[in-house]
Amino acid sequence: MSFPYGSAAPPAGQVSSSNNALPVEYMFSQIMGAVQKSQVEISDLRQECADLRLANASLERQIREGFQQNGNGNYYAGSRIGSGFVTPVPGSPQLRAKSPFLSPHSVPSLVAVPTNHFPSPLGDNAVAPFQLGVRDIPGFYVVIPAGGAGTRLWPLSREEHPKFLLDLTLKGRSLIQATWDRLLPLSSPLRTTVVAGPGHVKSIREQLPDLLPHNLICEPGPKDSMAAIGLAAAVLAKRDPNAVIGSFAADHMISGDDAFLSAVAEAVEVAKKDYLVTIGIAPSHPSTGFGYIRLGNKLGIKEAPNARLVSSFKEKPDARTAAAYIGTGNYRWNAGMFVTKATVLLDLLKDYKPQLHEGLEKIAAAWDDEALRQAALNEIWPELEKIPIDNAVAEPAAAEGKVAVVPATFGWDDVGDFSSLADLLPAESNQPRVLGDSSLVLTEQVAGGIVVPGSGRLITCLGVDDLVIVDMPDTLLVTTRARSQEVKRLVKKCREAGWKQLL
């Protein structure tokens, strides 16, 4: 047999014939496999394009608002250009908000350059910033529970306008906006979900215009963190069975974005090993207002060199016990941040709280149909157990060696009372901190404390130290920093006395 010049002869033993030719069915299946693979790749490309379009639209909106706010087109003036996607800082006193209450039109919009972070070869705990780009973690979904009335910050924080909607640092961004800014580089708007009550949905939409409608989960009533995070996990597990979720409260303050983003990325790596992972904060003082995490043995995971097992969770201690914890060096603050596979969380919930698990699964199964969803919520939600995620799954799972912790070094505060809020605000030596327009506060021989001139009236203080004065148009609160944790007792008394409209 001869072959035309330039053509290749088939290998020996594979000369074409009707007896040994490849079956048509086999060839067809190979072609279909290649087509299906191409379709998957095209789908991935479309998803990436959608992510880029959203990112570009958000950046264009920020730049446009920056021009409008500054007027001179210099939207980088005074912004904090550095590592991490940090909360924007006003560039001049003229841009600084005069009130902790924000509206969509009063928020200065400055642009910060996004940053990628990669582990440094110089050490396990070091990170090297890489300018430009976004540090997206594929398959990672951010969940932001936005609940709680913030009663210890009353009358500044109210049930209809809780602390996560307030700008408590006067930098032009509320706590939930700062949380969004901080986490956005890891997940993009497509994979960022907020869980909130019906009374806060409108304000959240105004403050987070890039939040996608189907990523705002409305819970009918407060059921504590397990129901809120569990519902988000059940819904996201239906959308993506391989989803790794991270829950981060809407009303906490964090400093040190590099360390925060690195800790979250490390926690994701541990979560991929089927652990429930929390992030432990290095304590700066023996606080009696936070829970504690006792560190266990190192896990020895290459991608997460700092990760350890959780030996146990400890409730809020007294001062002597807290000091003893810190003295050992084996304890971290429990900030309530959890990272895990959505399916792992649901499995733990099924083991420890089967009725709560069953109810959330039923709601999630009906979630995509609005009528069925509402019917399921009306029937099931009121009967769900009200319990924190720590008590529901974290503590019992830790006893079985299923919970890990990533010790972190970033600054953290839950802004739980006016005393902690005062520590976060700048002040002149021997002067009270002022949250609002400082020209409305005049003092003589006054040291420490915090003043909130929310009514617009002049506040004068003479010879009183460490007071908390919150002057709102309808309410005046006066107490001391030492007793600021007890403000919630006044809220209870107001409710009992018939002043519910002021809460």
PANU-995729 format. One line per field, with one value per residue (C-alpha): x, y, z. Coordinates in steps of 0.02 Angstrom, whole numbers, plus 50000, padded with zeros to 5 digits. Example, Ala and Ser with C-alpha at 12.3 -4.5 7.8 and 13.67 -1.06 7.14 Angstrom:
BEGIN
X	(50615, 50684) $
Y	(49775, 49947) $
Z	(50390, 50357) $
This chain:
BEGIN
X	(50000, 50067, 50025, 50024, 50179, 50165, 50037, 50078, 50060, 49962, 50065, 50092, 49942, 49823, 49795, 49618, 49493, 49311, 49361, 49472, 49408, 49357, 49171, 49069, 48987, 49156, 49211, 49046, 49063, 49238, 49174, 49030, 49150, 49259, 49105, 49046, 49218, 49218, 49046, 49108, 49259, 49147, 49033, 49183, 49239, 49065, 49067, 49237, 49173, 49021, 49135, 49242, 49090, 49026, 49197, 49214, 49040, 49075, 49242, 49162, 49026, 49155, 49260, 49106, 49049, 49227, 49227, 49058, 49112, 49280, 49233, 49412, 49427, 49566, 49478, 49638, 49673, 49683, 49631, 49727, 49827, 49904, 49889, 49717, 49548, 49534, 49388, 49404, 49464, 49411, 49554, 49513, 49406, 49281, 49245, 49227, 49050, 48977, 48855, 48863, 48700, 48730, 48621, 48664, 48704, 48813, 48942, 49107, 49163, 49351, 49442, 49572, 49682, 49636, 49776, 49823, 49912, 50023, 50118, 50297, 50440, 50528, 50419, 50261, 50168, 50229, 50130, 50192, 50072, 50049, 49971, 49819, 49702, 49581, 49621, 49475, 49458, 49363, 49217, 49221, 49058, 49048, 48898, 48867, 48737, 48665, 48563, 48552, 48480, 48643, 48555, 48718, 48740, 48564, 48504, 48630, 48583, 48398, 48302, 48259, 48433, 48557, 48743, 48794, 48707, 48803, 48968, 49049, 49221, 49162, 49258, 49107, 49069, 48951, 49008, 48918, 48993, 49167, 49134, 49081, 49234, 49349, 49281, 49238, 49411, 49391, 49221, 49152, 48968, 48915, 48967, 48928, 48767, 48687, 48560, 48449, 48278, 48136, 48154, 48333, 48319, 48284, 48430, 48549, 48502, 48535, 48704, 48759, 48701, 48809, 48726, 48631, 48445, 48453, 48599, 48498, 48415, 48275, 48238, 48062, 48119, 48274, 48325, 48508, 48660, 48634, 48471, 48535, 48701, 48619, 48488, 48622, 48722, 48570, 48527, 48707, 48729, 48583, 48668, 48843, 48865, 49053, 49034, 49151, 49065, 49137, 49025, 49079, 48971, 48914, 48948, 49129, 49280, 49445, 49615, 49757, 49680, 49835, 49829, 49640, 49639, 49783, 49694, 49534, 49630, 49716, 49550, 49479, 49622, 49584, 49397, 49433, 49490, 49312, 49343, 49233, 49361, 49359, 49481, 49559, 49608, 49765, 49699, 49766, 49701, 49607, 49433, 49280, 49167, 49227, 49226, 49392, 49463, 49589, 49719, 49752, 49885, 49947, 49861, 50016, 49927, 50056, 49941, 49891, 50046, 49965, 49808, 49773, 49635, 49517, 49539, 49383, 49276, 49263, 49119, 49150, 49261, 49282, 49433, 49546, 49509, 49535, 49705, 49751, 49700, 49813, 49957, 49963, 49976, 49861, 49700, 49626, 49471, 49321, 49266, 49124, 49203, 49175, 49235, 49179, 49101, 48915, 48881, 48996, 48902, 48736, 48800, 48856, 48687, 48601, 48703, 48680, 48517, 48418, 48253, 48335, 48426, 48265, 48173, 48312, 48325, 48138, 48148, 48300, 48212, 48073, 48186, 48187, 47997, 47939, 47766, 47830, 47971, 47852, 47737, 47883, 47949, 47778, 47755, 47929, 48029, 47928, 47958, 48147, 48259, 48342, 48524, 48699, 48809, 48938, 48817, 48729, 48877, 49048, 49062, 49002, 49103, 49260, 49240, 49251, 49403, 49307, 49344, 49505, 49567, 49681, 49767, 49772, 49859, 49742, 49652, 49471, 49329, 49145, 49104, 48997, 48974, 49016, 49177, 49248, 49183, 49277, 49439, 49416, 49396, 49537, 49548, 49659, 49754, 49639, 49486, 49331, 49308, 49175, 49069, 48998, 49027, 49163, 49117, 48958, 49059, 49147, 49238, 49338, 49443, 49366, 49464, 49411, 49235, 49138, 49011, 48887, 48809, 48671, 48537, 48633, 48628, 48784, 48849, 48958, 49049, 49142, 49250, 49177, 49284, 49247, 49065, 48961, 48843, 48732, 48619, 48492, 48343, 48221, 48329, 48474, 48586, 48712, 48816, 48998, 49118, 49135, 48949, 48923, 48898, 48739, 48649, 48542, 48461, 48397, 48328, 48230, 48164, 48111, 48016, 47929, 47886, 47800, 47937, 47950, 47943, 48114, 48197) $
Y	(50000, 50172, 50346, 50514, 50623, 50730, 50620, 50519, 50331, 50256, 50159, 49975, 49872, 50019, 50016, 50074, 49937, 49905, 49770, 49873, 50054, 50146, 50128, 50278, 50284, 50301, 50442, 50531, 50518, 50592, 50738, 50769, 50764, 50896, 51004, 50990, 51037, 51190, 51239, 51230, 51338, 51464, 51469, 51503, 51643, 51719, 51716, 51802, 51933, 51963, 51986, 52110, 52207, 52223, 52276, 52405, 52473, 52491, 52579, 52696, 52741, 52777, 52884, 52978, 53013, 53061, 53193, 53256, 53266, 53349, 53459, 53476, 53302, 53254, 53103, 53030, 53183, 53133, 52952, 52815, 52730, 52575, 52390, 52315, 52378, 52498, 52603, 52773, 52916, 53097, 53200, 53363, 53431, 53494, 53314, 53248, 53202, 53308, 53173, 52984, 52972, 52944, 52967, 52909, 53090, 53135, 52997, 53059, 52935, 52921, 52791, 52675, 52567, 52382, 52267, 52086, 51997, 51844, 51747, 51808, 51683, 51774, 51700, 51605, 51756, 51892, 51954, 52051, 52177, 52175, 52334, 52333, 52191, 52105, 51961, 51852, 51681, 51567, 51479, 51591, 51673, 51814, 51818, 51978, 51956, 52129, 52110, 52166, 52324, 52388, 52428, 52471, 52616, 52685, 52821, 52840, 52668, 52628, 52473, 52549, 52624, 52511, 52540, 52451, 52590, 52727, 52810, 52789, 52851, 53003, 52943, 52948, 52761, 52664, 52504, 52395, 52496, 52475, 52287, 52280, 52377, 52264, 52099, 52145, 52101, 51921, 51883, 52022, 52077, 51914, 51814, 51936, 51907, 52012, 51939, 52071, 52104, 52185, 52351, 52374, 52315, 52488, 52572, 52431, 52446, 52634, 52613, 52464, 52505, 52366, 52230, 52117, 52096, 51906, 51919, 52014, 51883, 51952, 51857, 51890, 51914, 51903, 51723, 51753, 51708, 51521, 51542, 51691, 51610, 51439, 51508, 51591, 51429, 51326, 51448, 51460, 51271, 51255, 51379, 51305, 51138, 51171, 51345, 51398, 51532, 51661, 51749, 51924, 52038, 52201, 52306, 52267, 52378, 52311, 52392, 52312, 52254, 52158, 52046, 52027, 51974, 51853, 51774, 51749, 51672, 51553, 51509, 51464, 51341, 51258, 51255, 51156, 51016, 51006, 51105, 51239, 51381, 51534, 51680, 51716, 51895, 51927, 52009, 52184, 52184, 52067, 52109, 52045, 52091, 51959, 51770, 51679, 51536, 51415, 51364, 51179, 51088, 51148, 51066, 51059, 51115, 51180, 51312, 51372, 51367, 51461, 51355, 51261, 51155, 51242, 51164, 51248, 51405, 51508, 51624, 51805, 51791, 51900, 52016, 51896, 51751, 51861, 51915, 51733, 51688, 51821, 51771, 51597, 51659, 51518, 51616, 51727, 51836, 51756, 51883, 51775, 51756, 51584, 51510, 51338, 51242, 51275, 51089, 51058, 51188, 51110, 50936, 50999, 51082, 50919, 50828, 50951, 51043, 50929, 51024, 51191, 51107, 51032, 51199, 51294, 51162, 51174, 51363, 51352, 51225, 51352, 51505, 51532, 51541, 51701, 51636, 51470, 51559, 51676, 51533, 51432, 51580, 51616, 51435, 51384, 51537, 51580, 51404, 51401, 51396, 51561, 51520, 51588, 51490, 51467, 51371, 51281, 51204, 51282, 51226, 51045, 51026, 51089, 50953, 50827, 50907, 50978, 51163, 51254, 51429, 51546, 51662, 51838, 52001, 52134, 52258, 52217, 52288, 52248, 52427, 52353, 52510, 52694, 52657, 52554, 52682, 52820, 52722, 52723, 52912, 53041, 53169, 53307, 53273, 53277, 53310, 53204, 53118, 53198, 53100, 53239, 53425, 53468, 53654, 53609, 53546, 53665, 53600, 53664, 53550, 53394, 53234, 53077, 53025, 53042, 53172, 53148, 53318, 53243, 53374, 53525, 53608, 53674, 53555, 53627, 53527, 53589, 53484, 53313, 53167, 53010, 53050, 52982, 53117, 53073, 53219, 53173, 53278, 53169, 53093, 53135, 53001, 53038, 52901, 52858, 52758, 52631, 52591, 52606, 52417, 52438, 52556, 52411, 52411, 52586, 52525, 52391, 52521, 52637, 52494, 52452, 52636, 52652, 52743, 52611, 52744, 52807, 52638) $
Z	(50000, 49955, 50026, 49938, 49962, 50121, 50209, 50364, 50363, 50508, 50637, 50611, 50657, 50637, 50449, 50417, 50377, 50411, 50537, 50654, 50632, 50791, 50826, 50773, 50944, 51030, 50914, 50942, 51132, 51121, 51018, 51139, 51287, 51206, 51171, 51351, 51417, 51303, 51368, 51548, 51504, 51416, 51569, 51682, 51566, 51568, 51758, 51762, 51641, 51751, 51903, 51807, 51747, 51926, 51990, 51850, 51880, 52066, 52032, 51905, 52030, 52167, 52049, 51989, 52168, 52213, 52078, 52135, 52317, 52292, 52146, 52085, 52013, 52133, 52205, 52276, 52381, 52562, 52534, 52618, 52481, 52553, 52579, 52598, 52543, 52689, 52746, 52660, 52770, 52741, 52669, 52756, 52899, 52770, 52719, 52897, 52945, 53085, 53140, 53161, 53063, 52878, 52725, 52550, 52504, 52653, 52636, 52562, 52432, 52417, 52318, 52393, 52282, 52305, 52355, 52334, 52474, 52455, 52589, 52599, 52580, 52722, 52860, 52902, 52969, 52852, 52704, 52554, 52478, 52291, 52225, 52109, 52075, 52194, 52310, 52262, 52345, 52224, 52305, 52460, 52511, 52639, 52757, 52856, 52995, 53026, 53184, 53363, 53438, 53514, 53679, 53769, 53646, 53675, 53644, 53501, 53435, 53416, 53364, 53194, 53171, 53261, 53279, 53119, 53020, 53114, 53074, 53245, 53191, 53091, 52938, 52825, 52826, 52940, 53023, 52895, 52752, 52827, 52843, 52661, 52604, 52704, 52639, 52460, 52388, 52448, 52372, 52257, 52266, 52182, 52336, 52477, 52574, 52711, 52834, 52916, 52989, 52890, 52982, 52920, 52739, 52666, 52757, 52710, 52526, 52535, 52619, 52512, 52334, 52260, 52365, 52244, 52285, 52294, 52417, 52547, 52657, 52765, 52925, 52992, 53172, 53282, 53320, 53366, 53263, 53233, 53140, 53039, 52988, 52968, 52848, 52743, 52742, 52688, 52547, 52486, 52494, 52371, 52254, 52272, 52364, 52378, 52453, 52594, 52696, 52816, 52943, 52999, 53107, 53029, 53185, 53231, 53203, 53136, 53111, 53015, 52852, 52798, 52951, 52939, 52756, 52785, 52935, 52834, 52688, 52809, 52889, 52717, 52690, 52857, 52819, 52660, 52777, 52847, 53006, 53082, 53095, 53205, 53211, 53381, 53424, 53525, 53686, 53723, 53902, 54022, 53960, 54052, 53906, 53782, 53776, 53761, 53656, 53732, 53603, 53572, 53472, 53304, 53155, 53045, 52887, 52763, 52688, 52863, 52974, 53119, 53133, 53294, 53367, 53487, 53658, 53727, 53726, 53885, 53931, 53983, 54138, 54292, 54300, 54397, 54279, 54126, 54192, 54224, 54045, 53971, 54085, 54009, 53829, 53775, 53757, 53623, 53618, 53532, 53401, 53334, 53161, 53085, 52920, 52860, 52718, 52712, 52709, 52859, 52962, 52915, 52960, 53131, 53155, 53109, 53241, 53384, 53344, 53226, 53239, 53197, 53052, 52985, 52991, 52902, 52766, 52733, 52718, 52602, 52491, 52459, 52449, 52260, 52251, 52336, 52380, 52447, 52540, 52630, 52676, 52744, 52843, 52918, 52969, 53024, 53079, 53238, 53304, 53277, 53430, 53476, 53511, 53470, 53351, 53489, 53601, 53459, 53367, 53407, 53588, 53566, 53405, 53492, 53623, 53480, 53397, 53250, 53278, 53230, 53267, 53170, 53295, 53224, 53263, 53192, 53304, 53343, 53448, 53451, 53507, 53644, 53751, 53763, 53857, 53714, 53589, 53682, 53662, 53473, 53456, 53453, 53592, 53659, 53820, 53973, 53866, 53833, 53666, 53556, 53432, 53324, 53308, 53435, 53427, 53524, 53674, 53795, 53949, 54096, 54205, 54128, 54093, 54001, 53956, 53794, 53736, 53592, 53546, 53440, 53474, 53408, 53580, 53665, 53801, 53939, 54074, 54228, 54344, 54300, 54240, 54140, 54106, 53963, 53897, 53749, 53704, 53571, 53513, 53612, 53749, 53864, 53942, 54079, 54159, 54191, 54083, 54223, 54215, 54027, 54012, 54114, 53994, 53934, 54106, 54071, 53905, 53998, 54120, 53979, 53898, 54061, 54090, 53920, 53823, 53687, 53550, 53607, 53595) $
